[in-house]
């Protein structure tokens, strides 16, 4: 009898909810539409149309601005695993309007748990799409790879942190990476062009996406793009295409030569034309360059400045390259908002994006980076009900993306007023005080 009751419950019609009196910014780049309503049934958008007449049962949003749920296309939740801290960051993301993130390699033991927990609602947070990392053997001296394989494992010898050489059984290595729950391979560093080609081809054969650094050392940006990777990260790394000689290894890379971009640069123009033909997405990560600018006494010094990163991102945008919004770092745990709004501000004020284009970078284009454009990234009938409602117009000022009043993730509502930030005790437990 108990099973019959449960089955009847599951088989029942999903509850419908309508949010009305909104200005719709649907993520496609189309002009905003005032006085609209959005009806949600279960996890999906059932209809989008004119605002309901007075007296109709609906949630009146009082002229709020409705955008697709945002996606941060470059996060690191589990480089050094710390579950309490990761959960707190995910909760903060969700209450700030972020409904999906792209994790760019870490300990997939934790990432798999978090992806499941956020997907089924055990942990409030965005959906997580994550990568398994592949690089040349020399890269695995990096302390981050040690942290991501804690527990007696050897960096470079795990399915999520794999050292690749010509002798590697790539079909097996990619299959093992896929077995971690990863939806992509991240090609990181210290690999020649032929191995970048081979990894990309095998990953695509096994229906995984390929996310890569824009320069892999010694593989150049052109080598990476020509391998047909789906997304390249870090605007400044595009600048290595104009180098007299490509650095041979990630940990021995020279600074990008800023003087080469004082005027037009044929090598960069050719690279961008190649990216446009291939449909390569650029994950610009301007926010992390802003942080690097504050590390002027670092040894070795940062390889690029924010000003140059903005210039290269602007060139890519003018060339018609789809640019996504990823941060590669986060605001301090004491902050009530994550870094993604700052990334959008840098795209607008530093790289010449319109506010609408910046929104698309975090919605429609961002959905493409994780291969989810059929389900996410725009507000349309049939798509997942991932929506953020703002009290202020983000097209008037991109900083208004911080004016979140309500987030819907897969149809479930999270009111901003209910957000509780991470506590000092939680931060201490996670080693991030």
C-alpha positions as a Markdown table, in Angstrom:
| # | Residue | x | y | z |
|---|---|---|---|---|
| 1 | Unk | 0.0 | 0.0 | 0.0 |
| 2 | Unk | 2.8 | 2.4 | 0.9 |
| 3 | Unk | 4.4 | 2.0 | -2.6 |
| 4 | Unk | 1.0 | 2.6 | -4.2 |
| 5 | Unk | 0.6 | 5.8 | -2.3 |
| 6 | Unk | 4.1 | 7.0 | -3.3 |
| 7 | Unk | 3.6 | 6.1 | -6.9 |
| 8 | Unk | 0.3 | 8.1 | -6.9 |
| 9 | Unk | 2.1 | 11.0 | -5.4 |
| 10 | Unk | 4.8 | 11.0 | -8.0 |
| 11 | Unk | 2.3 | 10.6 | -10.8 |
| 12 | Unk | 0.3 | 13.6 | -9.8 |
| 13 | Unk | 0.3 | 16.8 | -11.8 |
| 14 | Unk | 3.2 | 19.2 | -11.0 |
| 15 | Unk | 2.2 | 22.4 | -9.2 |
| 16 | Unk | 2.2 | 25.5 | -11.4 |
| 17 | Unk | 3.3 | 29.0 | -10.3 |
| 18 | Unk | 3.1 | 32.2 | -12.2 |
| 19 | Unk | 5.3 | 35.3 | -11.6 |
| 20 | Unk | 3.8 | 38.4 | -13.1 |
| 21 | Unk | 4.5 | 42.1 | -13.6 |
| 22 | Unk | 8.1 | 41.6 | -14.6 |
| 23 | Unk | 10.3 | 43.2 | -17.2 |
| 24 | Unk | 11.8 | 40.3 | -19.1 |
| 25 | Unk | 15.4 | 40.2 | -20.2 |
| 26 | Unk | 15.4 | 36.8 | -21.7 |
| 27 | Unk | 19.1 | 36.2 | -22.3 |
| 28 | Unk | 19.0 | 36.2 | -26.1 |
| 29 | Unk | 20.0 | 39.8 | -26.5 |
| 30 | Unk | 16.5 | 40.9 | -27.5 |
| 31 | Unk | 15.2 | 44.2 | -26.0 |
| 32 | Unk | 13.6 | 44.0 | -22.6 |
| 33 | Unk | 9.9 | 43.3 | -22.5 |
| 34 | Unk | 7.9 | 45.0 | -19.7 |
| 35 | Unk | 4.7 | 43.8 | -18.1 |
| 36 | Unk | 5.3 | 40.1 | -18.6 |
| 37 | Unk | 4.4 | 36.9 | -16.7 |
| 38 | Unk | 6.3 | 33.6 | -16.5 |
| 39 | Unk | 4.5 | 30.4 | -15.6 |
| 40 | Unk | 6.5 | 27.5 | -14.1 |
| 41 | Unk | 5.3 | 23.9 | -13.9 |
| 42 | Unk | 7.6 | 21.7 | -11.9 |
| 43 | Unk | 11.2 | 22.3 | -12.9 |
| 44 | Unk | 10.4 | 24.0 | -16.3 |
| 45 | Unk | 9.0 | 27.1 | -17.8 |
| 46 | Unk | 5.5 | 26.4 | -19.0 |
| 47 | Unk | 4.8 | 29.8 | -20.7 |
| 48 | Unk | 6.0 | 33.3 | -21.1 |
| 49 | Unk | 3.4 | 36.0 | -22.0 |
| 50 | Unk | 1.8 | 39.3 | -21.1 |
| 51 | Unk | 1.2 | 40.1 | -17.4 |
| 52 | Unk | -2.0 | 38.6 | -16.0 |
| 53 | Unk | -5.1 | 40.7 | -15.5 |
| 54 | Unk | -6.0 | 41.9 | -12.0 |
| 55 | Unk | -7.6 | 39.2 | -10.0 |
| 56 | Unk | -5.7 | 36.4 | -11.6 |
| 57 | Unk | -3.8 | 34.2 | -9.1 |
| 58 | Unk | -0.1 | 34.9 | -9.4 |
| 59 | Unk | 3.0 | 36.1 | -7.6 |
| 60 | Unk | 3.2 | 39.9 | -8.2 |
| 61 | Unk | 6.8 | 40.8 | -8.7 |
| 62 | Unk | 6.0 | 44.6 | -8.7 |
| 63 | Unk | 8.0 | 45.4 | -11.8 |
| 64 | Unk | 11.1 | 43.4 | -11.0 |
| 65 | Unk | 13.5 | 42.5 | -13.8 |
| 66 | Unk | 13.6 | 38.8 | -14.7 |
| 67 | Unk | 16.9 | 37.3 | -16.1 |
| 68 | Unk | 17.9 | 33.8 | -16.8 |
| 69 | Unk | 19.8 | 32.3 | -13.8 |
| 70 | Unk | 23.4 | 33.2 | -14.0 |
| 71 | Unk | 26.3 | 30.8 | -14.6 |
| 72 | Unk | 29.9 | 31.4 | -13.3 |
| 73 | Unk | 32.0 | 29.6 | -16.0 |
| 74 | Unk | 35.2 | 29.4 | -13.9 |
| 75 | Unk | 35.2 | 28.3 | -10.3 |
| 76 | Unk | 37.3 | 26.0 | -8.1 |
| 77 | Unk | 35.3 | 24.4 | -5.3 |
| 78 | Unk | 37.6 | 21.6 | -4.4 |
| 79 | Unk | 41.2 | 22.4 | -5.2 |
| 80 | Unk | 41.9 | 21.9 | -1.5 |
| 81 | Unk | 38.8 | 20.0 | -0.3 |
| 82 | Unk | 36.9 | 21.8 | 2.4 |
| 83 | Unk | 33.2 | 20.7 | 2.4 |
| 84 | Unk | 31.8 | 23.3 | 4.8 |
| 85 | Unk | 33.4 | 26.2 | 3.0 |
| 86 | Unk | 32.4 | 24.9 | -0.5 |
| 87 | Unk | 28.8 | 24.4 | 0.7 |
| 88 | Unk | 28.7 | 28.0 | 2.1 |
| 89 | Unk | 30.0 | 29.4 | -1.2 |
| 90 | Unk | 27.5 | 27.4 | -3.1 |
| 91 | Unk | 24.7 | 28.7 | -0.9 |
| 92 | Unk | 25.9 | 32.3 | -1.4 |
| 93 | Unk | 26.0 | 31.8 | -5.1 |
| 94 | Unk | 22.4 | 30.5 | -5.3 |
| 95 | Unk | 21.0 | 33.4 | -3.2 |
| 96 | Unk | 22.9 | 35.8 | -5.5 |
| 97 | Unk | 21.2 | 34.5 | -8.6 |
| 98 | Unk | 23.7 | 31.9 | -9.8 |
| 99 | Unk | 22.0 | 28.7 | -10.8 |
| 100 | Unk | 25.0 | 26.8 | -12.4 |
| 101 | Unk | 28.7 | 26.8 | -12.2 |
| 102 | Unk | 31.5 | 25.3 | -14.2 |
| 103 | Unk | 34.2 | 23.9 | -12.0 |
| 104 | Unk | 37.6 | 23.9 | -13.7 |
| 105 | Unk | 39.2 | 20.9 | -12.0 |
| 106 | Unk | 39.7 | 19.8 | -8.4 |
| 107 | Unk | 39.1 | 16.7 | -6.3 |
| 108 | Unk | 36.2 | 15.0 | -8.1 |
| 109 | Unk | 35.5 | 12.9 | -5.0 |
| 110 | Unk | 34.2 | 16.0 | -3.4 |
| 111 | Unk | 32.8 | 17.6 | -6.6 |
| 112 | Unk | 30.7 | 14.5 | -7.3 |
| 113 | Unk | 29.2 | 14.6 | -3.9 |
| 114 | Unk | 28.5 | 18.4 | -4.2 |
| 115 | Unk | 27.0 | 18.0 | -7.7 |
| 116 | Unk | 24.6 | 15.3 | -6.4 |
| 117 | Unk | 23.7 | 17.3 | -3.3 |
| 118 | Unk | 23.0 | 20.5 | -5.1 |
| 119 | Unk | 21.1 | 18.7 | -7.9 |
| 120 | Unk | 18.7 | 17.0 | -5.5 |
| 121 | Unk | 18.4 | 19.8 | -3.0 |
| 122 | Unk | 20.3 | 18.4 | -0.1 |
| 123 | Unk | 22.7 | 21.4 | -0.3 |
| 124 | Unk | 21.3 | 24.7 | -1.6 |
| 125 | Unk | 23.5 | 25.7 | -4.5 |
| 126 | Unk | 23.9 | 25.9 | -8.3 |
| 127 | Unk | 24.1 | 22.8 | -10.5 |
| 128 | Unk | 27.8 | 21.9 | -10.8 |
| 129 | Unk | 29.4 | 20.8 | -14.1 |
| 130 | Unk | 33.0 | 19.8 | -13.6 |
| 131 | Unk | 36.2 | 18.7 | -15.4 |
| 132 | Unk | 38.9 | 16.1 | -14.9 |
| 133 | Unk | 42.3 | 17.6 | -15.5 |
| 134 | Unk | 45.0 | 16.4 | -17.9 |
| 135 | Unk | 48.5 | 17.8 | -18.2 |
| 136 | Unk | 52.1 | 16.9 | -18.9 |
| 137 | Unk | 54.0 | 15.1 | -16.1 |
| 138 | Unk | 56.0 | 18.1 | -15.0 |
| 139 | Unk | 52.9 | 20.0 | -14.1 |
| 140 | Unk | 52.1 | 17.6 | -11.2 |
| 141 | Unk | 54.8 | 19.2 | -9.0 |
| 142 | Unk | 52.2 | 21.9 | -8.5 |
| 143 | Unk | 51.0 | 22.0 | -4.8 |
| 144 | Unk | 47.4 | 22.3 | -6.0 |
| 145 | Unk | 47.5 | 18.9 | -7.5 |
| 146 | Unk | 48.8 | 17.5 | -4.3 |
| 147 | Unk | 45.9 | 19.0 | -2.4 |
| 148 | Unk | 43.4 | 17.6 | -4.9 |
| 149 | Unk | 44.7 | 14.1 | -4.5 |
| 150 | Unk | 45.0 | 14.0 | -0.7 |
| 151 | Unk | 44.6 | 10.6 | 1.0 |
| 152 | Unk | 47.8 | 8.8 | -0.1 |
| 153 | Unk | 47.2 | 9.2 | -3.9 |
| 154 | Unk | 49.8 | 10.3 | -6.4 |
| 155 | Unk | 49.2 | 13.5 | -8.4 |
| 156 | Unk | 49.2 | 12.6 | -12.1 |
| 157 | Unk | 48.0 | 9.0 | -11.4 |
| 158 | Unk | 44.4 | 9.6 | -10.5 |
| 159 | Unk | 41.4 | 9.7 | -12.9 |
| 160 | Unk | 40.8 | 13.4 | -12.2 |
| 161 | Unk | 44.5 | 14.5 | -12.1 |
| 162 | Unk | 46.1 | 12.6 | -15.0 |
| 163 | Unk | 49.6 | 13.0 | -16.4 |
| 164 | Unk | 49.6 | 12.4 | -20.1 |
| 165 | Unk | 52.5 | 11.3 | -22.3 |
| 166 | Unk | 52.7 | 9.7 | -25.8 |
| 167 | Unk | 52.6 | 6.3 | -24.0 |
| 168 | Unk | 49.3 | 7.0 | -22.2 |
| 169 | Unk | 46.3 | 4.8 | -23.1 |
| 170 | Unk | 44.1 | 7.8 | -24.0 |
| 171 | Unk | 40.8 | 5.8 | -24.5 |
| 172 | Unk | 41.2 | 4.3 | -21.0 |
| 173 | Unk | 42.3 | 7.6 | -19.4 |
| 174 | Unk | 39.4 | 9.5 | -20.8 |
| 175 | Unk | 37.0 | 6.7 | -19.8 |
| 176 | Unk | 38.3 | 6.8 | -16.2 |
| 177 | Unk | 37.9 | 10.6 | -16.2 |
| 178 | Unk | 34.3 | 10.2 | -17.4 |
| 179 | Unk | 33.7 | 7.7 | -14.6 |
| 180 | Unk | 34.3 | 10.4 | -12.0 |
| 181 | Unk | 31.1 | 12.2 | -13.2 |
| 182 | Unk | 33.1 | 14.8 | -15.1 |
| 183 | Unk | 31.4 | 16.2 | -18.2 |
| 184 | Unk | 34.6 | 17.6 | -19.6 |
| 185 | Unk | 38.4 | 17.2 | -19.8 |
| 186 | Unk | 40.4 | 20.3 | -18.8 |
| 187 | Unk | 43.7 | 20.5 | -20.7 |
| 188 | Unk | 45.9 | 22.5 | -18.4 |
| 189 | Unk | 49.6 | 22.6 | -19.2 |
| 190 | Unk | 52.9 | 21.2 | -20.4 |
| 191 | Unk | 51.6 | 19.4 | -23.5 |
| 192 | Unk | 52.7 | 19.6 | -27.1 |
| 193 | Unk | 50.2 | 20.3 | -29.9 |
| 194 | Unk | 49.9 | 16.6 | -31.0 |
| 195 | Unk | 48.8 | 15.5 | -27.5 |
| 196 | Unk | 46.3 | 18.3 | -27.2 |
| 197 | Unk | 44.9 | 17.2 | -30.6 |
| 198 | Unk | 44.7 | 13.5 | -29.4 |
| 199 | Unk | 43.2 | 14.3 | -26.0 |
| 200 | Unk | 40.5 | 16.5 | -27.6 |
| 201 | Unk | 39.6 | 14.0 | -30.3 |
| 202 | Unk | 39.3 | 11.1 | -27.8 |
| 203 | Unk | 37.3 | 13.2 | -25.3 |
| 204 | Unk | 34.9 | 14.3 | -28.0 |
| 205 | Unk | 34.6 | 10.6 | -29.2 |
| 206 | Unk | 33.5 | 9.7 | -25.7 |
| 207 | Unk | 31.1 | 12.6 | -25.7 |
| 208 | Unk | 32.9 | 14.8 | -23.2 |
| 209 | Unk | 33.5 | 18.5 | -23.7 |
| 210 | Unk | 37.1 | 19.9 | -23.8 |
| 211 | Unk | 38.0 | 23.0 | -21.8 |
| 212 | Unk | 41.6 | 24.2 | -22.1 |
| 213 | Unk | 43.9 | 27.0 | -21.1 |
| 214 | Unk | 44.3 | 29.3 | -24.1 |
| 215 | Unk | 48.0 | 28.4 | -24.1 |
| 216 | Unk | 49.1 | 25.0 | -22.9 |
| 217 | Unk | 52.9 | 25.4 | -23.2 |
| 218 | Unk | 54.5 | 24.5 | -25.5 |
| 219 | Unk | 51.2 | 24.2 | -27.4 |
| 220 | Unk | 50.3 | 27.8 | -28.6 |
| 221 | Unk | 46.9 | 29.4 | -28.5 |
| 222 | Unk | 46.5 | 28.6 | -32.3 |
| 223 | Unk | 47.4 | 24.9 | -31.6 |
| 224 | Unk | 44.8 | 24.8 | -28.9 |
| 225 | Unk | 42.1 | 26.3 | -31.0 |
| 226 | Unk | 43.0 | 24.2 | -34.0 |
| 227 | Unk | 42.6 | 21.1 | -31.8 |
| 228 | Unk | 38.9 | 22.0 | -31.7 |
| 229 | Unk | 38.5 | 22.4 | -28.0 |
| 230 | Unk | 35.2 | 23.9 | -27.0 |
| 231 | Unk | 36.3 | 26.6 | -24.6 |
| 232 | Unk | 39.6 | 28.4 | -23.9 |
| 233 | Unk | 40.2 | 30.1 | -20.6 |
| 234 | Unk | 42.1 | 33.3 | -19.7 |
| 235 | Unk | 42.0 | 36.3 | -22.1 |
| 236 | Unk | 45.7 | 37.2 | -21.4 |
| 237 | Unk | 46.9 | 33.8 | -22.6 |
| 238 | Unk | 45.7 | 34.6 | -26.1 |
| 239 | Unk | 48.5 | 37.1 | -26.1 |
| 240 | Unk | 51.1 | 34.4 | -26.2 |
| 241 | Unk | 50.2 | 33.9 | -29.9 |
| 242 | Unk | 52.2 | 37.0 | -30.6 |
| 243 | Unk | 55.3 | 35.9 | -28.7 |
| 244 | Unk | 58.6 | 35.5 | -30.5 |
| 245 | Unk | 58.9 | 32.1 | -28.8 |
| 246 | Unk | 56.3 | 30.1 | -26.9 |
| 247 | Unk | 57.3 | 29.3 | -23.3 |
| 248 | Unk | 58.0 | 25.6 | -23.0 |
| 249 | Unk | 56.3 | 25.0 | -19.7 |
| 250 | Unk | 53.6 | 26.4 | -17.5 |
| 251 | Unk | 55.8 | 27.1 | -14.5 |
| 252 | Unk | 58.4 | 28.8 | -16.7 |
| 253 | Unk | 56.1 | 31.0 | -18.7 |
| 254 | Unk | 57.2 | 34.6 | -19.4 |
| 255 | Unk | 55.1 | 37.7 | -19.1 |
| 256 | Unk | 52.8 | 38.4 | -22.0 |
| 257 | Unk | 54.5 | 41.1 | -24.1 |
| 258 | Unk | 52.1 | 44.0 | -23.7 |
| 259 | Unk | 54.0 | 46.3 | -26.1 |
| 260 | Unk | 53.0 | 44.0 | -29.0 |
| 261 | Unk | 49.3 | 45.1 | -28.5 |
| 262 | Unk | 49.9 | 48.9 | -28.5 |
| 263 | Unk | 48.4 | 48.8 | -32.0 |
| 264 | Unk | 46.9 | 46.2 | -34.4 |
| 265 | Unk | 48.6 | 42.7 | -34.1 |
| 266 | Unk | 48.3 | 40.4 | -37.1 |
| 267 | Unk | 49.0 | 37.2 | -35.1 |
| 268 | Unk | 46.2 | 38.0 | -32.6 |
| 269 | Unk | 43.8 | 39.0 | -35.5 |
| 270 | Unk | 44.5 | 35.7 | -37.2 |
| 271 | Unk | 43.9 | 33.7 | -34.0 |
| 272 | Unk | 40.6 | 35.5 | -33.3 |
| 273 | Unk | 39.5 | 34.8 | -36.9 |
| 274 | Unk | 40.3 | 31.1 | -36.4 |
| 275 | Unk | 38.3 | 31.1 | -33.1 |
| 276 | Unk | 35.3 | 32.7 | -34.8 |
| 277 | Unk | 35.3 | 30.1 | -37.6 |
| 278 | Unk | 35.5 | 27.2 | -35.1 |
| 279 | Unk | 33.0 | 28.7 | -32.7 |
| 280 | Unk | 35.5 | 28.6 | -29.8 |
| 281 | Unk | 34.2 | 30.3 | -26.6 |
| 282 | Unk | 36.6 | 32.5 | -24.6 |
| 283 | Unk | 36.3 | 32.3 | -20.8 |
| 284 | Unk | 37.9 | 35.7 | -20.1 |
| 285 | Unk | 38.4 | 35.6 | -16.3 |
| 286 | Unk | 39.0 | 39.3 | -15.9 |
| 287 | Unk | 38.3 | 39.2 | -12.2 |
| 288 | Unk | 41.4 | 37.0 | -11.4 |
| 289 | Unk | 43.6 | 39.5 | -13.3 |
| 290 | Unk | 42.2 | 42.3 | -11.1 |
| 291 | Unk | 43.4 | 40.2 | -8.1 |
| 292 | Unk | 46.8 | 39.6 | -9.7 |
| 293 | Unk | 47.2 | 43.3 | -10.1 |
| 294 | Unk | 47.2 | 43.6 | -6.3 |
| 295 | Unk | 50.1 | 41.1 | -6.1 |
| 296 | Unk | 52.7 | 43.4 | -7.4 |
| 297 | Unk | 55.3 | 42.1 | -5.0 |
| 298 | Unk | 54.7 | 38.5 | -6.0 |
| 299 | Unk | 57.6 | 36.3 | -6.9 |
| 300 | Unk | 57.5 | 35.5 | -9.7 |
| 301 | Unk | 55.4 | 38.5 | -10.8 |
| 302 | Unk | 52.1 | 38.0 | -12.5 |
| 303 | Unk | 52.3 | 37.1 | -16.2 |
| 304 | Unk | 49.7 | 39.7 | -17.2 |
| 305 | Unk | 47.9 | 42.9 | -16.0 |
| 306 | Unk | 44.2 | 43.5 | -15.9 |
| 307 | Unk | 44.6 | 46.3 | -18.4 |
| 308 | Unk | 46.0 | 43.9 | -21.0 |
| 309 | Unk | 43.5 | 41.2 | -20.2 |
| 310 | Unk | 40.7 | 43.8 | -20.8 |
| 311 | Unk | 42.3 | 44.8 | -24.1 |
| 312 | Unk | 42.5 | 41.2 | -25.3 |
| 313 | Unk | 38.9 | 40.4 | -24.2 |
| 314 | Unk | 37.7 | 43.6 | -25.9 |
| 315 | Unk | 39.5 | 42.5 | -29.1 |
| 316 | Unk | 37.8 | 39.1 | -28.9 |
| 317 | Unk | 34.4 | 40.6 | -28.4 |
| 318 | Unk | 34.8 | 43.0 | -31.3 |
| 319 | Unk | 35.9 | 40.0 | -33.5 |
| 320 | Unk | 32.6 | 38.3 | -32.7 |
| 321 | Unk | 34.0 | 35.6 | -30.3 |
| 322 | Unk | 31.5 | 34.4 | -27.8 |
| 323 | Unk | 32.8 | 35.4 | -24.4 |
| 324 | Unk | 31.6 | 33.8 | -21.1 |
| 325 | Unk | 31.7 | 35.2 | -17.6 |
| 326 | Unk | 34.0 | 33.3 | -15.3 |
| 327 | Unk | 36.0 | 34.5 | -12.3 |
| 328 | Unk | 38.6 | 31.9 | -11.4 |
| 329 | Unk | 38.6 | 33.2 | -7.8 |
| 330 | Unk | 36.0 | 34.3 | -5.2 |
| 331 | Unk | 35.4 | 37.2 | -3.0 |
| 332 | Unk | 36.3 | 36.9 | 0.6 |
| 333 | Unk | 34.0 | 34.7 | 2.7 |
| 334 | Unk | 33.0 | 37.8 | 4.7 |
| 335 | Unk | 31.4 | 39.3 | 1.6 |
| 336 | Unk | 27.7 | 38.8 | 1.0 |
| 337 | Unk | 28.0 | 38.7 | -2.8 |
| 338 | Unk | 30.2 | 36.4 | -4.9 |
| 339 | Unk | 32.7 | 37.6 | -7.6 |
| 340 | Unk | 30.5 | 37.1 | -10.7 |
| 341 | Unk | 28.9 | 40.6 | -10.5 |
| 342 | Unk | 32.4 | 42.1 | -10.4 |
| 343 | Unk | 33.3 | 40.1 | -13.5 |
| 344 | Unk | 30.3 | 41.5 | -15.4 |
| 345 | Unk | 31.4 | 45.0 | -14.3 |
| 346 | Unk | 34.9 | 44.5 | -15.7 |
| 347 | Unk | 33.5 | 43.2 | -19.0 |
| 348 | Unk | 31.4 | 46.4 | -19.3 |
| 349 | Unk | 33.7 | 49.0 | -17.9 |
| 350 | Unk | 37.0 | 47.5 | -18.9 |
| 351 | Unk | 36.4 | 45.5 | -22.1 |
| 352 | Unk | 33.7 | 47.6 | -23.7 |
| 353 | Unk | 30.8 | 45.2 | -23.5 |
| 354 | Unk | 27.2 | 46.5 | -23.3 |
| 355 | Unk | 25.3 | 45.6 | -20.2 |
| 356 | Unk | 23.2 | 43.3 | -22.4 |
| 357 | Unk | 26.3 | 41.5 | -23.8 |
| 358 | Unk | 27.6 | 41.1 | -20.3 |
| 359 | Unk | 24.3 | 39.5 | -19.2 |
| 360 | Unk | 24.5 | 37.1 | -22.2 |
| 361 | Unk | 28.1 | 36.2 | -21.1 |
| 362 | Unk | 26.6 | 34.9 | -17.9 |
| 363 | Unk | 23.5 | 33.4 | -19.3 |
| 364 | Unk | 23.2 | 32.2 | -23.0 |
| 365 | Unk | 26.9 | 32.0 | -23.8 |
| 366 | Unk | 27.6 | 30.6 | -20.3 |
| 367 | Unk | 25.1 | 27.8 | -20.9 |
| 368 | Unk | 27.0 | 26.8 | -24.1 |
| 369 | Unk | 30.3 | 26.5 | -22.1 |
| 370 | Unk | 28.7 | 23.6 | -20.2 |
| 371 | Unk | 26.8 | 22.1 | -23.1 |
| 372 | Unk | 23.5 | 23.0 | -21.6 |
| 373 | Unk | 22.1 | 25.5 | -24.0 |
| 374 | Unk | 19.0 | 23.4 | -24.7 |
| 375 | Unk | 18.0 | 23.6 | -21.0 |
| 376 | Unk | 19.6 | 26.8 | -19.6 |
| 377 | Unk | 20.7 | 30.3 | -20.5 |
| 378 | Unk | 17.5 | 31.9 | -21.8 |
| 379 | Unk | 13.9 | 32.3 | -20.5 |
| 380 | Unk | 11.8 | 30.3 | -22.9 |
| 381 | Unk | 9.0 | 27.8 | -22.8 |
| 382 | Unk | 10.3 | 24.3 | -22.1 |
| 383 | Unk | 13.6 | 25.4 | -20.5 |
| 384 | Unk | 14.6 | 24.9 | -16.9 |
| 385 | Unk | 13.0 | 27.4 | -14.5 |
| 386 | Unk | 16.3 | 29.0 | -13.6 |
| 387 | Unk | 15.5 | 32.7 | -13.2 |
| 388 | Unk | 16.8 | 35.6 | -11.1 |
| 389 | Unk | 14.6 | 38.5 | -10.2 |
| 390 | Unk | 16.2 | 41.9 | -9.6 |
| 391 | Unk | 14.7 | 45.0 | -8.1 |
| 392 | Unk | 16.8 | 47.3 | -10.3 |
| 393 | Unk | 17.5 | 47.5 | -14.0 |
| 394 | Unk | 20.8 | 45.8 | -14.9 |
| 395 | Unk | 20.8 | 47.5 | -18.3 |
| 396 | Unk | 20.9 | 50.9 | -16.7 |
| 397 | Unk | 23.8 | 49.9 | -14.5 |
| 398 | Unk | 25.4 | 46.4 | -14.6 |
| 399 | Unk | 26.0 | 46.7 | -10.9 |
| 400 | Unk | 22.3 | 46.2 | -10.4 |
| 401 | Unk | 22.8 | 42.5 | -10.9 |
| 402 | Unk | 23.4 | 42.6 | -7.2 |
| 403 | Unk | 19.8 | 43.7 | -6.5 |
| 404 | Unk | 18.6 | 40.1 | -6.2 |
| 405 | Unk | 15.2 | 39.6 | -4.6 |
| 406 | Unk | 14.4 | 36.1 | -5.6 |
| 407 | Unk | 16.2 | 33.2 | -7.4 |
| 408 | Unk | 14.4 | 30.2 | -8.9 |
| 409 | Unk | 16.5 | 27.1 | -9.5 |
| 410 | Unk | 14.7 | 24.3 | -11.3 |
| 411 | Unk | 11.4 | 26.0 | -10.2 |
| 412 | Unk | 12.3 | 26.1 | -6.5 |
| 413 | Unk | 12.3 | 29.6 | -4.9 |
| 414 | Unk | 15.1 | 31.1 | -2.8 |
| 415 | Unk | 14.3 | 34.6 | -1.5 |
| 416 | Unk | 17.3 | 36.8 | -0.9 |
| 417 | Unk | 15.9 | 37.9 | 2.4 |
| 418 | Unk | 16.4 | 34.3 | 3.7 |
| 419 | Unk | 20.1 | 34.3 | 2.9 |
| 420 | Unk | 22.4 | 33.5 | 5.8 |
| 421 | Unk | 26.1 | 34.2 | 5.1 |
| 422 | Unk | 29.0 | 31.9 | 6.1 |
| 423 | Unk | 29.9 | 32.2 | 9.8 |
| 424 | Unk | 33.4 | 32.7 | 11.2 |
| 425 | Unk | 33.1 | 29.2 | 12.7 |
| 426 | Unk | 32.3 | 27.6 | 9.4 |
| 427 | Unk | 35.2 | 29.5 | 7.7 |
| 428 | Unk | 37.5 | 28.3 | 10.5 |
| 429 | Unk | 36.4 | 24.7 | 10.1 |
| 430 | Unk | 37.2 | 24.9 | 6.4 |
| 431 | Unk | 40.6 | 26.5 | 7.0 |
| 432 | Unk | 39.6 | 29.8 | 5.4 |
| 433 | Unk | 39.4 | 32.1 | 8.4 |
